[in-house]
Amino acid sequence: MKIKYAIFSALTLLFILSCKEKKETETLTQMKEVMAIHDEVMPKMGTIGKLVGELKPLVDSTETGVAYEMAMKDLQAAHKSMMDWMKGFGDRFTSDEILNGAELTEEKQMWLNEEEKKVIALKEQINRSIENAEKLLQ
């Protein structure tokens, strides 16, 4: 009976530890995915600035000028969204959590889930605004 109890206890402990390790690995992977999206779109901030600079002198009261203005405002909004997202993300997570995969509390895991959705939407906003501006400038 003692041997069965010892084996059961050992297997239970192994199961619990493996589940915890899996959760930590999933969190680390999710954090890396969020940061990879950020790293993919961050260099596009320079493109946004360049396009705003090209659109600004073309803005006037004509229909085409108004389209340039709308494209410029979309780019500026995308840029602001990126800056706001980075600030909010940095306020929620420590550098150890972001860079080293430190364990997250349940609340922070929920935040990471939210931030993943936000950064995906941000990527779409940035890419869409750049694409629209480039089409107008052709």
Backbone torsions as a table, in degrees:
resi	resn	phi	psi	omega
1	MET	NA	-41.6	179.9
2	LYS	-64.6	-35.6	179.7
3	ILE	-67.6	-42.6	177.7
4	LYS	-61.2	-42.7	179.7
5	TYR	-64.1	-42.2	-179.9
6	ALA	-64.9	-43.6	179.0
7	ILE	-64.7	-44.5	178.3
8	PHE	-60.6	-44.1	-180.0
9	SER	-63.1	-43.1	-179.8
10	ALA	-64.1	-44.3	179.2
11	LEU	-64.6	-40.3	178.0
12	THR	-62.2	-45.2	179.1
13	LEU	-61.7	-44.6	178.0
14	LEU	-60.5	-41.8	179.4
15	PHE	-62.2	-46.7	-179.2
16	ILE	-61.7	-45.5	-179.6
17	LEU	-64.8	-39.5	-179.9
18	SER	-68.0	-36.1	176.9
19	CYS	-64.7	-42.6	179.6
20	LYS	-63.9	-43.6	179.4
21	GLU	-62.7	-40.7	179.0
22	LYS	-62.3	-43.6	179.7
23	LYS	-62.4	-44.1	179.2
24	GLU	-63.6	-39.4	178.7
25	THR	-66.0	-42.5	178.6
26	GLU	-63.2	-41.1	178.8
27	THR	-64.0	-45.1	179.1
28	LEU	-61.0	-43.6	178.8
29	THR	-63.6	-43.0	179.5
30	GLN	-64.1	-42.5	178.5
31	MET	-62.0	-42.1	178.9
32	LYS	-63.3	-38.5	179.1
33	GLU	-65.1	-42.6	178.5
34	VAL	-62.1	-45.4	-179.4
35	MET	-68.3	-31.8	178.0
36	ALA	-65.8	-39.1	176.7
37	ILE	-64.7	-44.6	176.8
38	HIS	-57.3	-48.3	-177.3
39	ASP	-64.6	-27.9	178.3
40	GLU	-71.8	-41.1	-174.7
41	VAL	-93.3	-19.7	-178.4
42	MET	-57.4	-43.7	179.0
43	PRO	-62.0	-18.2	-179.7
44	LYS	-75.4	-8.3	177.3
45	MET	-63.3	-35.0	175.9
46	GLY	-65.4	-40.2	177.5
47	THR	-63.2	-41.5	178.6
48	ILE	-60.6	-46.4	179.0
49	GLY	-60.5	-42.4	179.3
50	LYS	-63.2	-44.7	-179.1
51	LEU	-66.9	-38.7	176.6
52	VAL	-60.1	-42.4	178.6
53	GLY	-62.6	-34.9	178.4
54	GLU	-75.7	-34.3	-177.3
55	LEU	-78.3	-36.3	-172.6
56	LYS	-52.4	-48.0	-179.6
57	PRO	-70.0	-12.8	-178.6
58	LEU	-90.9	-8.2	-177.9
59	VAL	-73.5	127.8	173.3
60	ASP	-154.5	-167.7	-174.6
61	SER	-87.9	-0.8	177.7
62	THR	-74.1	167.2	179.6
63	GLU	-60.1	-42.1	178.7
64	THR	-67.2	-41.5	178.6
65	GLY	-61.6	-37.9	177.8
66	VAL	-67.7	-37.3	176.9
67	ALA	-63.9	-40.0	176.0
68	TYR	-62.2	-41.8	-179.8
69	GLU	-63.7	-42.5	179.3
70	MET	-63.5	-41.5	178.4
71	ALA	-63.9	-40.4	178.8
72	MET	-63.8	-43.1	179.0
73	LYS	-65.8	-36.2	175.9
74	ASP	-62.8	-43.3	177.4
75	LEU	-62.2	-44.8	180.0
76	GLN	-64.1	-38.0	177.7
77	ALA	-65.8	-39.7	178.2
78	ALA	-63.9	-42.2	178.1
79	HIS	-61.9	-46.1	179.4
80	LYS	-63.0	-40.1	178.1
81	SER	-60.3	-40.4	178.3
82	MET	-64.1	-45.5	-179.5
83	MET	-64.3	-41.8	178.6
84	ASP	-64.7	-41.8	179.9
85	TRP	-62.7	-45.5	-178.9
86	MET	-61.7	-42.1	179.3
87	LYS	-63.9	-47.6	-179.6
88	GLY	-62.3	-40.9	179.3
89	PHE	-64.8	-44.0	179.4
90	GLY	-66.1	-30.0	177.3
91	ASP	-72.9	-27.8	-176.1
92	ARG	-86.8	-30.8	-172.9
93	PHE	-125.2	147.2	176.6
94	THR	-83.2	163.3	177.5
95	SER	-64.2	-31.7	177.5
96	ASP	-64.7	-38.5	177.6
97	GLU	-69.8	-39.4	-177.2
98	ILE	-74.1	-48.1	-171.6
99	LEU	-92.1	-30.7	-172.8
100	ASN	-113.3	0.8	178.1
101	GLY	70.3	30.8	177.3
102	ALA	-56.9	146.5	-176.7
103	GLU	-60.3	138.6	-179.5
104	LEU	-100.1	147.0	171.7
105	THR	-71.5	169.2	177.5
106	GLU	-59.3	-41.5	179.8
107	GLU	-62.2	-44.6	-179.8
108	LYS	-68.0	-31.5	175.7
109	GLN	-64.9	-39.4	175.9
110	MET	-64.0	-40.1	177.6
111	TRP	-62.5	-41.6	179.9
112	LEU	-61.8	-39.6	176.2
113	ASN	-60.2	-43.3	178.1
114	GLU	-63.9	-45.2	-177.2
115	GLU	-65.5	-32.7	177.2
116	GLU	-63.3	-44.4	178.0
117	LYS	-63.4	-41.9	-179.2
118	LYS	-63.0	-44.5	-175.9
119	VAL	-71.0	-29.7	175.0
120	ILE	-66.8	-44.0	177.4
121	ALA	-64.5	-38.4	178.7
122	LEU	-62.3	-44.5	178.2
123	LYS	-58.2	-45.3	179.3
124	GLU	-62.9	-42.6	179.1
125	GLN	-61.7	-45.9	-178.9
126	ILE	-63.7	-49.6	-178.3
127	ASN	-62.7	-41.0	-179.8
128	ARG	-64.9	-43.3	-178.1
129	SER	-67.5	-38.0	177.8
130	ILE	-66.8	-46.6	-179.4
131	GLU	-59.1	-44.5	179.8
132	ASN	-62.9	-45.8	-179.3
133	ALA	-63.8	-43.1	-179.6
134	GLU	-63.8	-37.6	177.3
135	LYS	-62.8	-44.4	-179.3
136	LEU	-63.5	-35.3	-176.1
137	LEU	-80.3	-9.9	-179.6
138	GLN	-73.3	NA	NA
